[in-house]
Amino acid sequence: MPKRLQGLQPTLIRQFFERALPDSINFGLGEPDLPTPDFLRREAARVATEEQNGYTSHPGLPALREKISEQYPHLGLGLKDIVVTCGSQEAMTAAFLSIVDIGDDVLLPNPSFPAYDACVRISQGNPVYYRLPAETEFAFDIEEFKRAITPKTKAAVVISPSNPTGKIFTETDLRQIAEVLEGTGIYLISDEIYSDLYFGERPHSASEFYERTVIVSGLSKSLSMTGWRLGWAASSRPEVMHGIQVLHGFLTVCASAITQKASLLGWSAEAEEFKAHAREVYKKRGDFLVDLFDKELGLKATAPEGAFYTMLDVRSVGDDIEIAEKCLQNRVITVPGVAFGTEAKGFLRISFCNSEERMAEGVRRMKEAIGV
């Protein structure tokens, strides 16, 4: 096995999910349960039956790239500055492979989505972590960020809204990061896949404050299109976007033509209405679940600001892996916090992609399993 793949394993998230018993309640996987909107399904069906769907150009349909560029007016992006990918995961991987060289350091948040660590290693770089401290409910801390920078730092990552914490990097946070990185030549990779799922003010893009930013995003979460595989990388940095486009061409040729054509409706009035509805639904569910954990289990969970996650503090009742295992045996899928980094040890990441009725049953089963 080549060195770049040694030690790579499926994430703990997947490992728990694959071992789930029948009729388990899923608090584990970060996948919207709201159905894909009808207008998108109908358009995809029409495209599939009425149109010829061969390869598109490698970077994607020009009309789609134009719509994506309109999301970042402050960057003045042209078509060459955007590559449509098979989900944001491909965009993220291609971004690392286009930036990171052997032995480069890459700053990652602790906790963060475990694919980041894996992608840095595949790129033969070194993951270096900056803490989002548990004691401040995983809020950004500029001193921790500065402390993690080394002479070998080539890139840094921000995820906002965050997977796993549901926290949003504030404008102040992003301005501080930009100030620290200015003049260093370090690239910033901004994961904005959850940017349409927010419960207060719309999150800022890191690219508003720092020019050497590569945006990774897509429609999977905001429009319940996870299986459709529609993501993108966007940046005003031609050297990075050229690399991403070349890699994308060799990895996948192009994203599905049917998905791309249907996704042209991803910013229509109907789409914006669905996104607003999704925000309302997830906000209500998040509040409901956090309250339920407090009332039924006597345990504190973080207040979600975006995405559809909360971090449940189980330190008072045991080890997070053991607690997650007990829950799994009682047909509730959760993810131990340590799957996302040392800072989240003692927490469970809980996804609220369930009806209130299912969540209430899930909490009942957790109470039974934990014995609180």
C-alpha positions in Angstrom: 0.0 0.0 0.0 1.4 3.4 -0.9 2.6 5.6 2.1 -0.1 8.2 1.5 -2.9 5.6 2.2 -1.3 3.9 5.2 -3.3 4.3 8.4 -6.4 5.6 6.6 -9.6 4.1 8.0 -13.3 4.7 7.6 -14.4 7.4 10.1 -15.8 6.5 13.5 -19.0 8.1 12.2 -19.3 5.4 9.5 -18.1 2.7 11.8 -21.0 3.3 14.3 -23.5 3.8 11.5 -22.6 0.5 9.8 -23.1 -1.4 13.1 -26.5 0.0 13.8 -29.3 -2.4 14.8 -32.6 -2.5 12.8 -35.0 0.3 13.7 -32.3 2.4 15.2 -32.9 6.1 15.6 -30.2 8.0 13.8 -28.6 10.9 15.7 -25.4 10.1 13.9 -25.2 10.8 10.2 -25.1 14.4 9.0 -27.8 14.0 6.3 -31.0 16.1 5.9 -34.1 14.0 6.4 -36.3 16.6 4.6 -37.1 15.3 1.1 -35.5 16.8 -1.9 -37.9 19.5 -3.2 -40.4 18.3 -5.8 -39.4 21.1 -8.3 -35.8 19.7 -8.4 -37.0 16.1 -8.8 -39.3 17.0 -11.6 -36.6 19.0 -13.4 -34.1 16.1 -13.1 -36.8 13.7 -14.5 -37.5 16.1 -17.4 -33.8 16.5 -18.2 -33.2 12.7 -18.0 -36.1 11.9 -20.4 -36.1 14.8 -22.8 -32.4 15.8 -23.2 -29.2 14.2 -24.3 -26.9 14.1 -21.3 -23.3 13.6 -22.3 -20.2 15.0 -20.7 -20.3 18.7 -19.8 -17.0 20.7 -19.9 -14.7 19.6 -17.0 -15.4 22.6 -14.8 -19.2 22.4 -15.3 -22.0 24.1 -17.2 -21.1 27.7 -17.8 -24.7 28.8 -16.7 -24.2 26.9 -13.4 -20.8 28.4 -12.8 -22.3 31.8 -13.4 -25.0 31.2 -10.8 -22.3 30.1 -8.3 -20.1 33.1 -9.0 -23.1 35.4 -8.1 -23.0 34.0 -4.5 -19.6 35.7 -4.0 -20.0 39.2 -5.6 -17.1 40.6 -3.6 -14.7 38.3 -5.4 -15.7 39.2 -9.0 -15.2 35.6 -10.1 -15.1 34.6 -13.8 -16.1 31.1 -15.1 -12.5 29.9 -14.9 -12.5 30.6 -11.1 -15.2 27.9 -10.4 -15.1 24.2 -10.7 -18.3 22.2 -10.2 -17.5 18.9 -8.5 -19.1 15.7 -7.3 -20.1 17.1 -4.0 -18.1 19.3 -1.7 -16.0 16.3 -0.6 -14.3 16.2 -4.0 -13.8 19.9 -4.0 -12.1 19.7 -0.6 -9.9 16.8 -1.6 -8.9 18.5 -4.9 -8.2 21.8 -3.0 -5.7 20.0 -0.7 -4.0 18.1 -3.5 -3.6 21.4 -5.4 -2.1 23.4 -2.5 -0.3 21.0 -0.2 3.1 19.6 -0.9 5.0 16.8 1.0 5.7 17.9 4.5 3.6 21.0 4.5 1.6 21.8 7.7 -2.2 22.4 7.4 -4.1 24.0 10.3 -7.4 22.2 11.1 -9.9 23.1 13.8 -10.1 20.7 16.8 -12.9 19.4 16.7 -13.6 19.1 12.9 -15.0 16.8 10.3 -12.6 13.8 10.2 -12.3 13.8 6.4 -10.0 16.9 6.8 -7.4 15.0 8.6 -7.5 12.2 6.0 -7.3 14.5 3.1 -4.3 16.3 4.5 -2.6 12.9 4.9 -3.5 11.8 1.4 -1.9 15.1 0.2 1.2 14.0 2.2 0.9 17.0 4.5 0.8 17.2 8.3 -2.4 18.0 10.1 -1.8 20.6 12.9 -4.7 21.4 15.1 -5.9 24.7 16.6 -8.3 24.3 19.6 -11.9 25.4 19.6 -12.1 25.1 23.4 -14.8 22.9 24.9 -14.9 25.3 27.9 -16.2 28.1 25.7 -18.7 25.9 23.8 -16.2 25.4 21.0 -16.0 29.1 20.1 -13.1 30.3 17.9 -10.0 31.6 19.8 -7.5 33.6 17.8 -4.7 32.9 20.3 -5.1 29.2 19.8 -5.1 29.8 16.0 -1.9 31.9 16.1 -0.2 29.3 18.4 -0.7 26.6 15.8 1.0 28.4 12.9 4.5 27.2 12.0 7.0 28.2 9.4 5.8 25.1 7.4 2.1 26.1 7.4 0.8 26.1 3.9 -3.0 26.2 4.5 -5.6 26.6 7.2 -9.2 25.5 7.3 -12.3 27.1 8.7 -15.7 25.3 8.8 -18.6 27.6 9.3 -21.3 26.7 10.3 -19.2 24.0 11.9 -19.5 20.2 11.6 -19.5 18.9 14.4 -20.3 21.8 16.7 -23.0 23.8 14.9 -21.1 27.0 15.8 -20.6 29.9 13.3 -17.3 31.9 12.9 -18.3 35.6 13.6 -17.2 38.5 11.4 -14.7 39.4 14.1 -13.3 35.8 14.1 -12.8 35.9 10.3 -11.3 39.4 10.4 -8.8 38.3 13.0 -7.9 35.2 10.9 -7.4 37.4 7.9 -5.2 39.8 9.9 -3.0 37.0 11.2 -2.6 35.4 7.7 -2.1 38.6 5.7 1.3 38.5 4.0 2.1 35.0 5.1 1.2 33.3 1.7 -0.9 30.8 3.7 -4.1 29.7 1.9 -7.4 29.6 3.7 -9.8 26.8 2.8 -13.3 27.8 3.8 -15.9 25.0 4.1 -19.3 26.7 3.6 -21.4 23.6 2.8 -23.8 24.6 5.7 -23.8 28.3 4.9 -27.5 28.3 4.0 -28.5 26.6 7.3 -28.2 29.3 9.9 -30.4 30.3 12.8 -29.5 34.0 13.2 -27.7 36.3 10.8 -26.4 34.8 7.6 -22.8 33.7 8.1 -20.0 35.6 6.5 -17.7 33.9 4.0 -14.0 34.0 5.0 -13.3 35.1 1.4 -14.9 38.5 2.2 -11.8 39.3 4.4 -8.9 37.3 3.0 -8.1 37.1 -0.7 -6.1 33.8 -0.6 -9.3 31.9 0.2 -10.6 28.8 -1.5 -14.3 28.2 -0.9 -15.7 24.7 -0.8 -19.5 24.4 -0.9 -22.5 22.8 -2.6 -26.2 22.1 -2.5 -26.2 18.8 -0.6 -27.3 20.1 2.8 -29.4 23.2 2.0 -31.6 21.5 -0.6 -31.4 17.9 0.7 -29.4 16.8 -2.3 -26.7 14.6 -0.7 -27.0 11.8 -3.2 -27.1 14.1 -6.2 -23.4 15.0 -5.7 -23.3 18.7 -6.6 -20.5 20.7 -5.0 -18.0 23.3 -6.1 -14.6 25.0 -5.4 -14.4 28.7 -6.0 -11.5 31.1 -5.6 -9.8 34.1 -7.2 -6.5 32.3 -7.0 -5.8 31.0 -10.6 -2.9 28.8 -9.5 -5.2 26.8 -7.2 -8.2 26.7 -9.5 -6.1 25.5 -12.4 -4.9 22.6 -10.3 -8.4 21.8 -9.1 -9.8 21.8 -12.6 -7.0 19.5 -13.9 -7.4 17.0 -11.0 -11.2 17.1 -11.3 -10.9 16.2 -15.0 -8.8 13.2 -14.2 -10.7 12.1 -11.2 -14.3 12.3 -12.4 -14.3 14.1 -15.8 -17.4 16.1 -14.8 -20.2 16.1 -12.3 -23.5 14.4 -13.5 -25.0 16.4 -16.4 -28.5 15.7 -15.1 -27.7 17.0 -11.6 -26.0 20.1 -13.0 -28.9 20.9 -15.2 -31.5 20.4 -12.4 -29.2 22.5 -10.1 -29.7 25.5 -12.2 -32.9 25.9 -10.2 -30.9 25.8 -6.9 -31.2 29.6 -6.5 -34.7 30.1 -7.8 -37.5 31.6 -5.7 -38.7 28.1 -5.0 -35.3 27.0 -3.8 -34.9 30.1 -1.5 -38.3 29.3 -0.1 -37.2 25.7 0.7 -34.0 26.9 2.3 -35.9 29.3 4.5 -38.3 26.5 5.5 -35.3 24.1 6.3 -33.8 26.8 8.5 -37.1 27.1 10.4 -37.4 23.3 10.8 -33.9 22.7 12.0 -33.9 25.7 14.4 -37.1 24.4 16.0 -35.8 20.8 16.2 -32.4 22.0 17.7 -34.1 24.0 20.4 -36.5 21.1 21.1 -33.7 18.5 21.4 -31.3 20.7 23.6 -34.2 21.3 26.0 -35.1 17.6 26.0 -31.5 16.6 26.9 -31.6 19.0 29.8 -35.1 17.9 31.1 -34.8 14.2 30.5 -31.1 13.4 31.0 -30.0 16.4 33.0 -27.2 16.9 30.5 -26.1 20.1 28.8 -25.9 20.4 25.0 -24.5 23.3 23.0 -26.9 25.8 21.5 -26.7 25.3 17.7 -26.1 28.4 15.6 -26.3 26.7 12.2 -26.1 23.3 10.5 -28.0 20.5 12.3 -25.7 19.5 15.1 -25.4 19.9 18.9 -22.6 18.6 21.1 -24.0 16.8 24.2 -21.7 16.8 27.2 -21.6 13.3 28.7 -18.5 13.7 30.8 -20.5 13.5 34.0 -21.8 10.0 33.0 -18.8 8.3 31.4 -16.5 8.0 28.4 -17.9 9.2 25.1 -17.1 6.0 23.2 -18.6 3.8 25.9 -21.7 5.9 26.1 -22.1 5.9 22.3 -21.7 2.1 22.4 -24.4 1.7 25.1 -26.7 3.9 23.0 -25.9 1.9 19.9 -26.9 -1.4 21.7 -30.2 0.3 22.6 -30.9 1.3 19.0 -29.7 4.9 19.0 -26.9 6.0 16.7 -24.7 8.8 18.1 -21.1 9.7 17.4 -18.4 9.9 20.1 -16.9 13.4 20.2 -13.4 12.0 20.0 -14.1 11.0 16.4 -13.8 14.8 15.6 -10.7 15.5 17.7 -9.4 15.5 21.3 -11.2 18.7 22.2 -14.6 17.0 21.8 -13.7 14.0 24.0 -16.5 13.5 26.5 -19.2 14.8 24.2 -21.5 13.1 21.7 -22.2 14.8 18.4 -26.0 14.7 17.9 -27.6 15.3 14.6 -31.2 16.5 14.7 -32.3 15.3 11.2 -35.4 13.6 12.7 -39.0 14.4 13.6 -39.6 15.6 17.1 -41.5 12.3 17.8 -38.5 10.3 16.7 -36.1 12.5 18.7 -38.2 12.1 21.8 -38.1 8.3 21.4 -34.3 8.5 20.8 -33.8 10.5 24.0 -36.0 8.0 25.9 -33.8 5.1 24.6 -30.6 7.0 25.5 -31.9 7.6 29.1 -32.5 3.8 29.4 -29.1 3.0 28.0 -27.1 5.5 30.1 -29.2 4.9 33.2 -29.5 8.6 34.3 
